[in-house]
Amino acid sequence: MHPIFLTIKFKIAGMAIGPFTIYWYGVILVIAFILAFYLFYRRTCKAKILSKDDILDLGTYLLIFGLLGARLLWVLINFKKQNFIDAPLEIINLRAGGLSWHGALLGGLLVAFWFSKKKKINFGKLLDLLSPSFVLGLAIGRIGCFLGGCCGGIKAKGVLEKFYTQCFLGGNHPAQIYEFFLDLIILWVLFKLEKKIKFNGELYLFFLLLYSLARFSVDYFRIDTIPLGIFSLAQIFSLLVILICGFLILKLRFNGR
């Protein structure tokens, strides 16, 4: 992995300043947000349900509270493992990674709900507009995970171990890359499904369902999972999301809502 993007050193009046390290994870995270927001901006302008200023405001809120939710949940899950009691300042250190997509999702969901009420627009419609951006951001973010060395994979076996060793992956499954490609497939599927949705919010439910399927599958190859019986914590959560979203899609479609 190559976690460091750039190291800066310079002198002012003969005094050495630095080094300042910029990590790939942070750089890719910024790129992911910019591209995801641009996609949302274009889609929302076309839908004409929010002004351009409102879209920019919502994007700012989503960035702030999405990051807060993502970091908070990751810290809670890894509190003992990372020993944050002895190093509390590490809680706000995002440079080398440490974000939970489930936390980001919850933070973004709460912001979108509040914003829809504030602007008196349909909450489900807003979530449908956001869904492709969520997937695009997740996909690009996994490249940051790959370069940063987090969310990595377990040791491969047989031919795959030899292949991944030759690819300078240490013989491990590139779990981040697996999810990257699955996310791109989900993005393509969402664009196809968008023309066939029957009620506001259905595209968002499909996004949750499809991504949960992808995450459930990829977790078999990840090394940083939290085991709970035969599944990991993320897999159990994914199963719950799959069941709930599948039920809601069928129920609301059957009711014609």
Helices and strands as residue ranges (DSSP letters): E 4-12, E 15-23, H 24-47, H 52-77, H 79-82, G 88-92, H 101-119, H 123-148, H 159-166, H 175-193, G 194-196, H 202-218, G 219-221, E 227-228, E 231-232, H 233-254
